[in-house]
Amino acid sequence: MALFDEDVTVVPAPRKPRSRARVAGLWSLAVALVALVAISFLPTAYVIQQPGPVYDTLGTAPDANGKEVPLITVNGATTYPTGGALDLLTVQVRGNPDRTPSWIELAAAWFDPSMAVLPIDAVFPSGQTTDERNQESAAMMVDSQKEATAAALAHLGYDVHQHIQVYSLTEGSAAQGILQKGDVIRTANGQAITTADQLRTIVSDSAGKPITLGIERGGASQTVSVTPKQTTVDGQTVWLIGVTLINDFDFPIDVKIQLNNVGGPSAGQMFALGIIDKLTPGQLNGGKHVAGTGTIDASGQIGPIGGIRQKMYGALDAGATYFLAPDSNCDEVVGHVPSGLRVFSVKTLDDSLAALTAISSGTGLDKLPTCTAKQSTAQ
């Protein structure tokens, strides 16, 4: 039996011509894909803010050599065992002026509630170099640690004295070659100085006349003279001596905070709570996992910070169930609290300690202040 006939020619059925609509659709898809690939390589004017590393102020952190060391160490006073966690949160920025995120990355971040898309100038101000930004951030971290220590020790009844210290000098400043990093400024034109605002007022009132500064350098007192320079800042003419100042304090005990490669002032509240926990019997948090954020000054006032939405998600991912948020950030908190995290608003160190007392005992939590929609509207 023959399976085929060699004399028979098989003619395939003719293909249906593609409709114009279908051809147009295929071309549109191809053009869109090419455009998508092309746009992914175009520079953008935005960066992405996302949750960063989380550090337990009661635990350890890596030092400059990568070795794990206690985040807070106290010498000169009795310390007590702690439990649970008092986490401080950080925020990472993806992108910089030299390499911004792609449009695809921005689109993905836009739909991720744990991330924020920000104009690049909001994070990297025009005219500010990366070194200047890092230096400023480092200065704020040092200042935050000192303010937190002062707030904690003052709360515990220690006698704390405040003064100001030179952190850095601007290139070509009036004080260059006269003042040095680490100098403690005690007086200006014979007036005792304890805050940077006092010195700024004296410099401004000098109208360019030399200012006599009484300083302490390396434990020795001396007198120097600085002549302010006139400059323009935000369209206004001002007199400056060209130094970055930080608040410093004379502490009766030695408190060391070790946190490498982290800048900014937002960890102040949690530093203060960690110090208090180490210096008091029992566990402030009742052994529970608490996180928080907020600046703090020596008087115990808690102030606003940036990136609080990202920090709430970072806290939740780290295992925290409670979060202490600055009251002044409540407008950013409302409607953005991740499921599983309970947020309390605080204005002062006393508020934070009251919240920890309730968290520790498990009673009175419903009476603690929270961020509400009404608060948000009022602000």
Residue frames relative to the residue before (quaternion, step in Angstrom):
aa qw qx qy qz dx dy dz
M 1.0000 0.0000 0.0000 0.0000 0.00 0.00 0.00
A 0.3689 -0.7299 0.5356 0.2105 3.57 -0.84 1.03
L 0.3292 -0.7484 0.5432 0.1909 3.54 -0.97 0.89
F 0.7928 0.0180 -0.0375 0.6081 3.61 1.16 -0.31
D 0.3759 -0.7100 0.5591 0.2048 3.49 -1.29 0.43
E 0.3760 -0.7590 0.4882 0.2101 3.57 -0.51 1.18
D 0.6663 0.5131 -0.3143 0.4405 3.58 1.13 -0.45
V 0.6298 0.5229 -0.3406 0.4625 3.56 1.25 -0.07
T 0.2155 -0.7664 0.5948 0.1114 3.59 -0.85 1.00
V 0.2422 -0.7733 0.5728 0.1235 3.53 -0.76 1.11
V 0.1645 -0.7870 0.5917 0.0588 3.54 -0.70 1.13
P 0.3813 -0.7354 0.5035 0.2455 3.65 -0.60 1.08
A 0.5679 -0.5929 0.4459 0.3565 3.50 -1.19 0.63
P 0.5131 -0.6558 0.4519 0.3201 3.57 -0.93 0.81
R 0.4612 -0.6680 0.5043 0.2945 3.61 -1.08 0.79
K 0.4882 -0.6289 0.5122 0.3221 3.48 -1.18 0.64
P 0.4581 -0.6695 0.4932 0.3141 3.58 -0.83 0.82
R 0.4900 -0.6542 0.4829 0.3143 3.60 -1.05 0.82
S 0.4867 -0.6580 0.4873 0.3045 3.53 -1.02 0.81
R 0.6192 -0.5524 0.4027 0.3864 3.57 -1.19 0.50
A 0.6280 0.5473 -0.3363 0.4393 3.59 1.03 -0.76
R 0.6652 0.5012 -0.3075 0.4603 3.54 1.01 -0.87
V 0.6418 0.5178 -0.3190 0.4671 3.57 0.97 -0.83
A 0.6532 0.5118 -0.3087 0.4648 3.56 0.96 -0.88
G 0.6428 0.5302 -0.3204 0.4507 3.56 1.04 -0.80
L 0.6563 0.5135 -0.3059 0.4605 3.57 0.98 -0.88
W 0.6488 0.5055 -0.3112 0.4761 3.55 1.02 -0.81
S 0.6379 0.5284 -0.3247 0.4565 3.58 1.00 -0.81
L 0.6449 0.5188 -0.3124 0.4662 3.55 1.03 -0.86
A 0.6597 0.5120 -0.3066 0.4568 3.55 0.95 -0.90
V 0.6524 0.5073 -0.3082 0.4712 3.57 0.97 -0.89
A 0.6487 0.5261 -0.3155 0.4504 3.58 0.99 -0.87
L 0.6532 0.5123 -0.3110 0.4628 3.59 0.98 -0.85
V 0.6462 0.5065 -0.3151 0.4760 3.56 0.99 -0.86
A 0.6566 0.5101 -0.3075 0.4627 3.59 0.97 -0.89
L 0.6390 0.5342 -0.3231 0.4494 3.57 1.03 -0.84
V 0.6590 0.4923 -0.3046 0.4803 3.56 0.96 -0.86
A 0.6650 0.5145 -0.3067 0.4461 3.57 0.95 -0.90
I 0.6922 0.4934 -0.2886 0.4405 3.57 0.86 -0.98
S 0.5884 0.5918 -0.3728 0.4058 3.57 1.13 -0.56
F 0.7043 0.4382 -0.2620 0.4932 3.59 1.22 -0.43
L 0.5284 0.6339 -0.4128 0.3855 3.60 1.26 -0.09
P 0.5092 -0.6450 0.4623 0.3330 3.62 -0.97 0.72
T 0.2294 -0.7620 0.5912 0.1314 3.56 -1.19 0.61
A 0.4141 -0.6991 0.5244 0.2547 3.56 -1.28 0.19
Y 0.6285 0.5321 -0.3173 0.4702 3.55 1.21 0.54
V 0.1752 -0.7317 0.6407 0.1530 3.53 -1.37 0.29
I 0.3924 -0.7102 0.5371 0.2306 3.56 -1.29 0.33
Q 0.2038 -0.7566 0.6123 0.1058 3.54 -0.94 0.99
Q 0.0501 0.8150 -0.5696 0.0939 3.57 -0.74 1.06
P 0.6572 -0.5032 0.3581 0.4320 3.62 -1.18 0.36
G 0.2230 -0.7778 0.5772 0.1103 3.54 -1.05 0.86
P 0.7713 -0.3294 0.2431 0.4874 3.59 -1.23 -0.25
V 0.2744 -0.7389 0.5971 0.1493 3.55 -1.20 0.65
Y 0.0945 -0.8036 0.5872 0.0221 3.58 -0.92 0.94
D 0.3316 -0.7274 0.5708 0.1874 3.55 -0.97 0.92
T 0.3815 -0.7502 0.4898 0.2273 3.60 -0.54 1.12
L 0.6536 0.4875 -0.3095 0.4893 3.58 1.27 -0.31
G 0.6853 0.4878 -0.2623 0.4729 3.56 1.31 -0.21
T 0.6556 -0.4944 0.3990 0.4081 3.53 -1.10 -0.81
A 0.1066 -0.7569 0.6390 0.0865 3.52 -1.36 0.21
P 0.5379 -0.6316 0.4354 0.3496 3.62 -1.08 0.56
D 0.3499 -0.7165 0.5572 0.2318 3.58 -1.02 0.79
A 0.7786 -0.3515 0.2321 0.4652 3.58 -1.28 -0.14
N 0.7090 0.4275 -0.2523 0.5009 3.61 1.20 -0.48
G 0.5846 -0.6065 0.3600 0.4009 3.57 1.29 0.11
K 0.5152 0.6391 -0.4190 0.3881 3.58 1.26 0.05
E 0.4276 -0.6974 0.5128 0.2605 3.58 -0.96 0.89
V 0.0329 0.7831 -0.6165 0.0743 3.55 -0.78 1.13
P 0.6327 -0.5173 0.3832 0.4303 3.63 -1.15 0.38
L 0.4712 -0.6774 0.4799 0.2980 3.58 -0.86 0.90
I 0.7766 0.1233 -0.0737 0.6134 3.60 1.05 -0.76
T 0.0259 -0.7817 0.6230 -0.0130 3.55 -0.86 1.02
V 0.1063 -0.7924 0.5996 0.0358 3.59 -0.91 0.94
N 0.0260 -0.7757 0.6305 -0.0087 3.56 -0.94 1.00
G 0.7405 0.3977 -0.2942 0.4549 3.55 -1.07 0.77
A 0.7609 0.2139 -0.1668 0.5895 3.58 1.28 0.18
T 0.5780 -0.5825 0.4438 0.3600 3.56 -1.24 0.47
T 0.1226 -0.7802 0.6096 0.0683 3.58 -0.92 0.90
Y 0.2805 -0.7711 0.5594 0.1173 3.54 -1.26 0.52
P 0.6090 -0.5575 0.4099 0.3876 3.60 -1.19 0.51
T 0.1917 -0.7644 0.6063 0.1068 3.56 -1.16 0.68
G 0.1474 -0.7865 0.5912 0.1008 3.57 -1.28 0.15
G 0.7350 0.3720 -0.2880 0.4883 3.53 -1.26 0.23
A 0.4420 -0.6745 0.5098 0.2996 3.57 -1.07 -0.70
L 0.1154 -0.7267 0.6717 0.0857 3.52 -1.28 0.63
D 0.1016 -0.8648 0.4915 0.0129 3.53 0.26 1.35
L 0.1875 -0.7027 0.6680 0.1575 3.51 -1.24 0.66
L 0.2997 -0.7810 0.5311 0.1350 3.57 -1.05 0.79
T 0.1556 -0.7653 0.6148 0.1102 3.54 -1.20 0.51
V 0.2757 -0.7286 0.6028 0.1725 3.52 -1.35 0.31
Q 0.2273 -0.7612 0.5936 0.1286 3.56 -0.99 0.85
V 0.2499 -0.7419 0.6023 0.1560 3.56 -1.17 0.64
R 0.2000 -0.7718 0.5946 0.1039 3.55 -0.74 1.08
G 0.7460 0.3073 -0.2639 0.5286 3.53 -0.49 1.23
N 0.0003 -0.7664 0.6424 -0.0036 3.54 -1.31 0.45
P 0.7280 -0.4362 0.2662 0.4571 3.64 -1.18 0.14
D 0.6834 0.4838 -0.2921 0.4622 3.60 1.12 -0.57
R 0.8012 0.0625 -0.0172 0.5949 3.58 1.12 -0.59
T 0.0871 -0.8191 0.5669 0.0136 3.55 -0.21 1.29
P 0.6051 -0.5538 0.4103 0.3987 3.63 -1.16 0.44
S 0.5310 -0.6166 0.4734 0.3373 3.57 -1.20 0.56
W 0.6528 -0.5048 0.3839 0.4143 3.56 -1.28 0.29
I 0.6121 0.5410 -0.3538 0.4555 3.59 1.09 -0.63
E 0.6484 0.5055 -0.3130 0.4755 3.58 0.99 -0.85
L 0.6464 0.5209 -0.3192 0.4572 3.58 0.98 -0.82
A 0.6457 0.5232 -0.3206 0.4546 3.57 0.98 -0.85
A 0.6552 0.5049 -0.3115 0.4678 3.58 0.97 -0.85
A 0.6686 0.5018 -0.3006 0.4592 3.58 0.97 -0.86
W 0.5953 0.5979 -0.3571 0.4007 3.56 1.08 -0.74
F 0.7512 0.3777 -0.1981 0.5037 3.57 1.04 -0.76
D 0.5868 0.5374 -0.3775 0.4736 3.60 1.29 0.18
P 0.3735 -0.7696 0.4659 0.2260 3.64 -0.43 1.14
S 0.6433 0.5254 -0.3345 0.4452 3.60 1.18 -0.36
M 0.7110 0.4069 -0.2445 0.5188 3.59 1.28 -0.09
A 0.1684 -0.7615 0.6160 0.1104 3.54 -1.32 0.35
V 0.2746 -0.7336 0.6002 0.1620 3.55 -1.09 0.80
L 0.0264 -0.8283 0.5575 -0.0500 3.57 -0.58 1.19
P 0.5478 -0.5714 0.4774 0.3814 3.60 -1.15 0.54
I 0.5645 -0.6440 0.3919 0.3362 3.57 -0.88 0.89
D 0.6383 0.5418 -0.3321 0.4344 3.60 1.08 -0.69
A 0.5914 0.5730 -0.3711 0.4292 3.60 1.21 -0.40
V 0.7335 0.3680 -0.2089 0.5319 3.58 1.21 -0.50
F 0.7732 0.1739 -0.0872 0.6036 3.56 1.06 -0.79
P 0.2510 -0.8093 0.5114 0.1433 3.62 0.12 1.28
S 0.5512 -0.6188 0.4509 0.3316 3.53 -1.04 0.81
G 0.7875 0.2997 -0.2338 0.4851 3.56 -0.92 0.92
Q 0.6522 0.4814 -0.3202 0.4902 3.58 1.26 -0.20
T 0.3471 -0.7462 0.5289 0.2073 3.58 -0.73 1.03
T 0.6546 -0.5036 0.3828 0.4140 3.55 -1.29 0.32
D 0.6367 0.5265 -0.3303 0.4564 3.58 1.01 -0.80
E 0.6518 0.5111 -0.3128 0.4649 3.58 0.97 -0.85
R 0.6493 0.5103 -0.3164 0.4668 3.57 0.98 -0.84
N 0.6659 0.4973 -0.3042 0.4655 3.59 0.91 -0.88
Q 0.6417 0.5232 -0.3178 0.4621 3.57 1.02 -0.81
E 0.6527 0.5078 -0.3078 0.4705 3.56 0.96 -0.85
S 0.6596 0.5110 -0.3007 0.4619 3.57 0.96 -0.91
A 0.6503 0.5094 -0.3140 0.4681 3.58 0.99 -0.83
A 0.6337 0.5287 -0.3290 0.4590 3.59 1.01 -0.80
M 0.6577 0.5074 -0.3122 0.4610 3.58 0.98 -0.83
M 0.6313 0.5247 -0.3378 0.4604 3.59 1.06 -0.68
V 0.6438 0.5095 -0.3181 0.4741 3.59 0.95 -0.88
D 0.6575 0.5088 -0.3031 0.4658 3.56 0.93 -0.93
S 0.6388 0.5407 -0.3175 0.4459 3.57 1.01 -0.88
Q 0.6590 0.5135 -0.3095 0.4542 3.58 0.94 -0.87
K 0.6697 0.4911 -0.2994 0.4696 3.58 0.97 -0.83
E 0.6532 0.5023 -0.3191 0.4682 3.60 0.94 -0.86
A 0.6486 0.5201 -0.3175 0.4560 3.58 0.99 -0.84
T 0.6473 0.5114 -0.3166 0.4681 3.56 0.97 -0.85
A 0.6490 0.5152 -0.3142 0.4633 3.57 0.97 -0.86
A 0.6604 0.5071 -0.3105 0.4587 3.60 0.92 -0.88
A 0.6720 0.5029 -0.2984 0.4543 3.58 0.93 -0.92
L 0.7047 0.4622 -0.2788 0.4605 3.59 0.81 -0.97
A 0.6224 0.5253 -0.3446 0.4669 3.59 1.04 -0.72
H 0.6295 0.5304 -0.3318 0.4607 3.59 1.01 -0.79
L 0.7126 0.4472 -0.2502 0.4792 3.58 1.04 -0.77
G 0.6183 -0.6045 0.3220 0.3855 3.58 1.28 0.15
Y 0.4569 0.6734 -0.4647 0.3490 3.60 1.22 0.20
D 0.4511 -0.6612 0.5310 0.2781 3.56 -1.21 0.57
V 0.0088 -0.8177 0.5727 -0.0576 3.58 -0.50 1.21
H 0.1357 -0.7900 0.5951 0.0582 3.61 -0.84 1.01
Q 0.2782 -0.7919 0.5299 0.1212 3.56 -0.88 1.00
H 0.0937 0.7535 -0.6501 0.0274 3.55 -1.23 0.61
I 0.4235 -0.6944 0.5094 0.2810 3.61 -1.22 0.11
Q 0.1748 -0.7902 0.5861 0.0390 3.51 -1.15 0.78
V 0.4786 -0.6479 0.5119 0.2987 3.56 -1.13 0.70
Y 0.1988 -0.7916 0.5682 0.1054 3.59 -0.74 1.08
S 0.7870 -0.1280 0.1036 0.5946 3.58 1.00 -0.79
L 0.3052 -0.7321 0.5797 0.1865 3.55 -1.33 0.31
T 0.4539 -0.6702 0.5192 0.2743 3.56 -1.07 0.78
E 0.5658 -0.6025 0.4431 0.3472 3.56 -1.05 0.81
G 0.8367 0.1441 -0.1297 0.5123 3.57 -0.80 1.03
S 0.3868 0.7458 -0.4679 0.2745 3.59 1.22 0.30
A 0.6679 -0.5054 0.3699 0.4020 3.53 -1.31 0.34
A 0.7211 0.4544 -0.2436 0.4628 3.58 1.07 -0.71
Q 0.4531 0.7005 -0.4585 0.3064 3.60 1.23 -0.12
G 0.7932 0.2443 -0.2119 0.5160 3.56 -0.84 0.99
I 0.6905 0.4236 -0.2667 0.5222 3.56 1.33 -0.13
L 0.7660 0.2051 -0.1076 0.5997 3.55 0.89 -1.00
Q 0.1960 -0.7706 0.5963 0.1104 3.57 -1.24 0.48
K 0.6175 -0.5177 0.4314 0.4057 3.53 -1.26 0.43
G 0.7587 0.3387 -0.2709 0.4861 3.57 -0.86 0.97
D 0.4910 0.6503 -0.4412 0.3760 3.60 1.24 -0.22
V 0.2466 -0.7357 0.6121 0.1528 3.57 -1.02 0.86
I 0.2372 -0.7764 0.5709 0.1229 3.57 -0.72 1.10
R 0.1690 -0.8265 0.5347 0.0491 3.56 -0.47 1.24
T 0.8125 0.0366 0.0102 0.5817 3.60 1.00 -0.84
A 0.0978 -0.7508 0.6472 0.0883 3.55 -1.34 0.36
N 0.8216 -0.0862 -0.0165 0.5633 3.57 -0.55 1.25
G 0.7397 -0.4434 0.2158 0.4579 3.53 1.00 0.90
Q 0.6180 0.5389 -0.3452 0.4566 3.60 1.28 -0.14
A 0.4826 -0.6625 0.4890 0.2984 3.58 -0.91 0.92
I 0.1537 -0.7955 0.5845 0.0448 3.57 -0.91 1.00
T 0.0004 -0.8052 0.5928 -0.0142 3.57 -0.84 1.01
T 0.7708 0.2449 -0.1568 0.5668 3.62 1.23 -0.25
A 0.6059 -0.5658 0.4221 0.3669 3.56 -1.23 0.52
D 0.6120 0.5651 -0.3538 0.4254 3.61 1.04 -0.71
Q 0.6156 0.5438 -0.3480 0.4518 3.60 1.03 -0.72
L 0.6798 0.4814 -0.2905 0.4709 3.56 0.91 -0.92
R 0.6268 0.5402 -0.3438 0.4440 3.61 0.96 -0.82
T 0.6470 0.5273 -0.3192 0.4488 3.58 0.95 -0.84
I 0.6640 0.4951 -0.3020 0.4719 3.58 0.94 -0.89
V 0.6427 0.5145 -0.3204 0.4686 3.60 0.98 -0.83
S 0.6627 0.5082 -0.3017 0.4600 3.59 0.93 -0.90
D 0.6951 0.4800 -0.2728 0.4604 3.57 0.93 -0.91
S 0.5657 0.6272 -0.3834 0.3736 3.60 1.18 -0.43
A 0.1745 -0.8223 0.5184 0.1569 3.57 1.20 -0.61
G 0.7749 -0.3741 0.1833 0.4753 3.56 0.97 0.83
K 0.5285 0.6172 -0.4250 0.3989 3.60 1.23 -0.04
P 0.6027 -0.5770 0.3986 0.3808 3.63 -1.06 0.63
I 0.2170 -0.7610 0.6025 0.1040 3.54 -1.13 0.82
T 0.2870 -0.7502 0.5728 0.1632 3.55 -0.89 0.97
L 0.1024 -0.8112 0.5757 0.0105 3.55 -0.65 1.16
G 0.2287 -0.7290 0.6272 0.1509 3.53 -0.99 0.86
I 0.0031 -0.8339 0.5490 -0.0557 3.57 -0.50 1.17
E 0.2630 -0.7119 0.6215 0.1942 3.50 -1.36 0.24
R 0.0270 0.8018 -0.5917 0.0792 3.54 -0.69 1.17
G 0.8438 -0.0046 -0.0312 0.5357 3.55 -0.65 1.13
G 0.7082 -0.4631 0.2570 0.4669 3.55 1.10 0.67
A 0.6798 0.4512 -0.2869 0.5020 3.61 1.28 -0.13
S 0.3792 -0.7266 0.5300 0.2175 3.57 -1.04 0.79
Q 0.1025 0.7812 -0.6125 0.0630 3.56 -1.12 0.69
T 0.3552 -0.7217 0.5559 0.2097 3.56 -1.30 0.29
V 0.0297 -0.7875 0.6155 -0.0106 3.58 -0.98 0.93
S 0.2849 -0.7408 0.5816 0.1783 3.56 -1.28 0.36
V 0.0524 -0.7911 0.6094 -0.0111 3.56 -0.90 1.00
T 0.2148 -0.7665 0.5935 0.1185 3.57 -0.93 0.93
P 0.3890 -0.7496 0.4826 0.2323 3.64 -0.44 1.17
K 0.3056 -0.7263 0.5877 0.1836 3.54 -1.24 0.58
Q 0.4166 -0.6991 0.5258 0.2475 3.52 -1.11 0.72
T 0.0849 0.7906 -0.6007 0.0828 3.57 -0.94 0.89
T 0.4085 -0.6931 0.5359 0.2562 3.56 -1.29 0.21
V 0.0080 -0.7825 0.6210 -0.0443 3.56 -0.81 1.09
D 0.8367 -0.0759 -0.0035 0.5424 3.57 -0.65 1.19
G 0.7420 -0.4371 0.2253 0.4556 3.55 0.93 0.91
Q 0.6758 0.4638 -0.2944 0.4914 3.58 1.26 -0.02
T 0.4052 -0.7032 0.5323 0.2408 3.56 -1.06 0.81
V 0.0415 0.8041 -0.5874 0.0816 3.56 -0.74 1.11
W 0.3811 -0.6796 0.5745 0.2507 3.54 -1.36 0.33
L 0.0029 -0.8123 0.5810 -0.0514 3.58 -0.84 1.02
I 0.3006 -0.7170 0.5861 0.2282 3.56 -1.24 0.45
G 0.4812 -0.7441 0.3798 0.2656 3.58 1.32 0.07
V 0.5481 0.5762 -0.4370 0.4202 3.57 0.86 0.93
T 0.3279 -0.6791 0.6124 0.2371 3.53 -1.28 0.50
L 0.1530 -0.8143 0.5584 0.0399 3.54 -0.73 1.13
I 0.1005 -0.7594 0.6364 0.0908 3.55 -1.20 0.56
N 0.5065 -0.6159 0.5014 0.3358 3.52 -1.19 0.56
D 0.0360 -0.7804 0.6241 0.0093 3.55 -0.95 0.85
F 0.2196 -0.7894 0.5680 0.0767 3.52 -1.23 0.47
D 0.3608 -0.6615 0.6027 0.2627 3.50 -1.32 0.43
F 0.1056 -0.8300 0.5474 0.0165 3.56 -0.29 1.30
P 0.4588 -0.6973 0.4772 0.2749 3.60 -0.99 0.77
I 0.7590 0.1988 -0.1516 0.6012 3.60 1.24 -0.30
D 0.4946 -0.6726 0.4732 0.2811 3.57 -1.22 0.45
V 0.0033 0.7805 -0.6235 0.0453 3.56 -0.65 1.18
K 0.0575 -0.8048 0.5908 -0.0035 3.57 -0.67 1.12
I 0.1297 -0.7756 0.6157 0.0504 3.54 -0.90 1.02
Q 0.1233 -0.8065 0.5779 0.0186 3.57 -0.63 1.17
L 0.2637 0.7368 -0.5833 0.2175 3.57 -0.44 1.23
N 0.1698 -0.8424 0.5096 0.0440 3.54 -0.09 1.34
N 0.8632 0.1213 -0.1077 0.4780 3.56 -1.17 0.78
V 0.5826 0.5005 -0.4165 0.4864 3.59 1.02 0.79
G 0.0797 -0.8201 0.5664 0.0152 3.57 -0.80 1.01
G 0.6128 0.5749 -0.4113 0.3532 3.53 -1.34 0.00
P 0.5206 -0.6887 0.4340 0.2576 3.57 -1.27 0.38
S 0.5087 0.7398 -0.3743 0.2321 3.59 1.24 -0.28
A 0.6220 0.5600 -0.3529 0.4184 3.62 1.21 -0.18
G 0.3619 0.7953 -0.4460 0.1937 3.58 1.28 -0.11
Q 0.6620 0.5165 -0.3201 0.4388 3.58 0.81 -0.96
M 0.7177 0.4533 -0.2672 0.4562 3.59 0.81 -0.98
F 0.5633 0.5589 -0.3890 0.4679 3.61 1.15 -0.51
A 0.6748 0.5099 -0.2967 0.4435 3.57 0.84 -1.02
L 0.6683 0.4938 -0.3009 0.4680 3.59 0.94 -0.88
G 0.6396 0.5279 -0.3259 0.4540 3.58 1.01 -0.77
I 0.6461 0.5130 -0.3166 0.4682 3.59 0.99 -0.83
I 0.6596 0.5072 -0.3087 0.4609 3.58 0.90 -0.92
D 0.6444 0.5301 -0.3271 0.4435 3.59 0.95 -0.86
K 0.6808 0.4896 -0.2948 0.4581 3.58 0.95 -0.85
L 0.7401 0.4247 -0.2220 0.4718 3.59 1.10 -0.65
T 0.7114 0.3877 -0.2578 0.5264 3.61 1.24 0.10
P 0.5451 -0.6183 0.4443 0.3510 3.63 -1.05 0.68
G 0.7524 0.3679 -0.2809 0.4686 3.57 -1.18 0.56
Q 0.4826 -0.6475 0.5134 0.2902 3.52 -1.36 -0.11
L 0.4510 -0.7156 0.4623 0.2660 3.58 -0.56 1.16
N 0.7637 0.3761 -0.1800 0.4929 3.56 0.98 -0.89
G 0.4700 -0.6849 0.4424 0.3381 3.59 1.24 0.05
G 0.6413 -0.5348 0.3159 0.4504 3.58 1.22 0.46
K 0.5375 0.6359 -0.3952 0.3879 3.58 1.27 0.19
H 0.5251 -0.6425 0.4736 0.2952 3.52 -1.33 0.37
V 0.0525 0.8039 -0.5817 0.1123 3.55 -0.36 1.33
A 0.0965 -0.7716 0.6262 0.0555 3.56 -1.09 0.76
G 0.0803 0.8112 -0.5776 0.0430 3.55 -1.21 0.28
T 0.1510 -0.7707 0.6129 0.0875 3.51 -1.34 0.14
G 0.3978 0.7128 -0.5210 0.2496 3.56 -1.25 0.28
T 0.4437 -0.6496 0.5398 0.2996 3.55 -1.08 0.70
I 0.0895 -0.7785 0.6150 0.0876 3.57 -1.26 0.24
D 0.2105 -0.7518 0.6029 0.1644 3.56 -1.13 0.60
A 0.7436 -0.4451 0.2662 0.4221 3.54 -1.30 0.23
S 0.6630 0.5010 -0.3076 0.4634 3.58 1.18 -0.49
G 0.5723 -0.6261 0.3630 0.3856 3.59 1.30 -0.07
Q 0.4540 0.6723 -0.4638 0.3561 3.59 1.22 0.25
I 0.2487 -0.7799 0.5624 0.1161 3.59 -0.85 1.02
G 0.1423 -0.8327 0.5346 0.0236 3.56 -0.76 1.09
P 0.6837 -0.5251 0.3416 0.3744 3.57 -1.32 0.29
I 0.1668 -0.7648 0.6163 0.0863 3.52 -1.30 0.48
G 0.4907 -0.6416 0.4916 0.3254 3.58 -1.28 0.06
G 0.8131 0.3225 -0.2029 0.4401 3.55 -1.28 0.38
I 0.2502 0.8138 -0.5046 0.1434 3.60 1.10 0.52
R 0.6063 0.5495 -0.3762 0.4348 3.64 1.03 -0.59
Q 0.6608 0.4912 -0.3089 0.4762 3.56 0.96 -0.85
K 0.6503 0.5245 -0.3186 0.4477 3.58 1.04 -0.74
M 0.6155 0.5296 -0.3619 0.4579 3.61 1.03 -0.62
Y 0.6646 0.4768 -0.3097 0.4848 3.59 0.96 -0.79
G 0.6211 0.5336 -0.3410 0.4618 3.59 1.05 -0.68
A 0.6343 0.5311 -0.3194 0.4622 3.57 1.05 -0.81
L 0.6657 0.5041 -0.3006 0.4608 3.56 0.91 -0.94
D 0.6604 0.5105 -0.3081 0.4565 3.58 0.92 -0.89
A 0.6813 0.4840 -0.2878 0.4676 3.59 1.13 -0.64
G 0.6312 -0.5771 0.3210 0.4068 3.59 1.28 -0.06
A 0.4559 0.6844 -0.4590 0.3363 3.60 1.25 0.08
T 0.2276 -0.7641 0.5880 0.1364 3.55 -1.17 0.66
Y 0.7456 0.2725 -0.1757 0.5822 3.58 1.30 -0.30
F 0.0940 -0.8012 0.5909 0.0040 3.55 -1.08 0.79
L 0.2156 -0.7649 0.5975 0.1066 3.57 -0.89 1.02
A 0.0476 -0.8256 0.5613 -0.0311 3.57 -0.50 1.24
P 0.5291 -0.6106 0.4694 0.3561 3.60 -1.01 0.69
D 0.5361 -0.6352 0.4502 0.3263 3.57 -0.93 0.89
S 0.6599 0.5285 -0.3042 0.4389 3.57 1.05 -0.74
N 0.6585 0.4653 -0.3197 0.4976 3.61 1.26 -0.04
C 0.3710 0.7838 -0.4537 0.2053 3.59 1.27 -0.03
D 0.6110 0.5664 -0.3656 0.4150 3.60 1.05 -0.65
E 0.6894 0.4480 -0.2759 0.4979 3.59 1.18 -0.51
V 0.6228 0.5609 -0.3278 0.4359 3.56 1.25 -0.40
V 0.6372 0.5736 -0.3351 0.3908 3.57 0.90 -1.00
G 0.8307 0.1907 -0.1704 0.4945 3.55 -0.83 1.04
H 0.7367 0.3962 -0.2234 0.5004 3.58 1.26 -0.05
V 0.4218 0.7011 -0.4773 0.3205 3.60 1.21 0.31
P 0.3884 -0.7326 0.5001 0.2497 3.63 -0.63 1.02
S 0.5862 -0.5919 0.4262 0.3528 3.57 -1.08 0.74
G 0.7505 0.3651 -0.2802 0.4743 3.56 -0.91 0.94
L 0.6983 0.4016 -0.2567 0.5341 3.58 1.29 -0.12
R 0.1854 -0.7752 0.5964 0.0947 3.58 -0.87 0.98
V 0.1615 -0.8275 0.5368 0.0334 3.56 -0.62 1.19
F 0.0943 -0.7673 0.6328 0.0440 3.56 -1.01 0.92
S 0.3365 -0.7428 0.5421 0.2028 3.58 -1.01 0.79
V 0.0721 -0.8011 0.5941 -0.0063 3.56 -1.02 0.88
K 0.2450 -0.7719 0.5723 0.1292 3.54 -1.15 0.75
T 0.8000 0.1523 -0.0473 0.5784 3.55 1.15 -0.68
L 0.6662 -0.4763 0.3845 0.4260 3.53 -1.33 0.19
D 0.6088 0.5468 -0.3509 0.4552 3.58 1.06 -0.67
D 0.6201 0.5293 -0.3397 0.4689 3.61 1.05 -0.74
S 0.6588 0.5169 -0.3078 0.4517 3.57 0.93 -0.89
L 0.6684 0.4922 -0.2984 0.4712 3.57 0.96 -0.86
A 0.6202 0.5279 -0.3395 0.4706 3.60 1.08 -0.69
A 0.6389 0.5190 -0.3219 0.4678 3.57 1.03 -0.81
L 0.6665 0.4962 -0.3070 0.4640 3.59 0.94 -0.84
T 0.6015 0.5494 -0.3580 0.4564 3.58 1.08 -0.64
A 0.6749 0.4793 -0.2896 0.4806 3.58 0.95 -0.88
I 0.6391 0.5179 -0.3239 0.4673 3.58 0.98 -0.83
S 0.6533 0.5341 -0.3074 0.4398 3.57 0.96 -0.90
S 0.7492 0.3914 -0.2099 0.4915 3.57 0.92 -0.94
G 0.3809 -0.7319 0.4792 0.2993 3.56 1.19 -0.54
T 0.6600 0.4615 -0.3116 0.5044 3.59 1.26 0.20
G 0.7909 0.3259 -0.2437 0.4570 3.55 -1.16 0.64
L 0.3743 0.7539 -0.4769 0.2532 3.59 1.23 0.17
D 0.6636 0.5232 -0.3107 0.4350 3.58 1.00 -0.80
K 0.6574 0.5102 -0.3094 0.4602 3.58 1.22 -0.35
L 0.5309 0.6380 -0.4072 0.3811 3.58 1.25 -0.20
P 0.5547 -0.6113 0.4422 0.3508 3.63 -1.08 0.67
T 0.0616 -0.7757 0.6273 0.0305 3.56 -1.06 0.78
C 0.5516 -0.5777 0.4698 0.3759 3.56 -1.28 0.16
T 0.0590 -0.8143 0.5774 -0.0061 3.56 -0.67 1.11
A 0.6570 -0.5111 0.3807 0.4028 3.53 -1.29 0.37
K 0.6097 0.5591 -0.3479 0.4412 3.58 1.08 -0.71
Q 0.6325 0.5285 -0.3187 0.4680 3.57 1.02 -0.84
S 0.6496 0.5425 -0.3051 0.4366 3.50 0.98 -0.99
T 0.6689 0.4974 -0.3001 0.4638 3.59 0.94 -0.90
A 0.6416 0.5469 -0.3246 0.4287 3.57 1.01 -0.81
Q 0.6946 0.4475 -0.2724 0.4930 3.55 1.09 -0.63
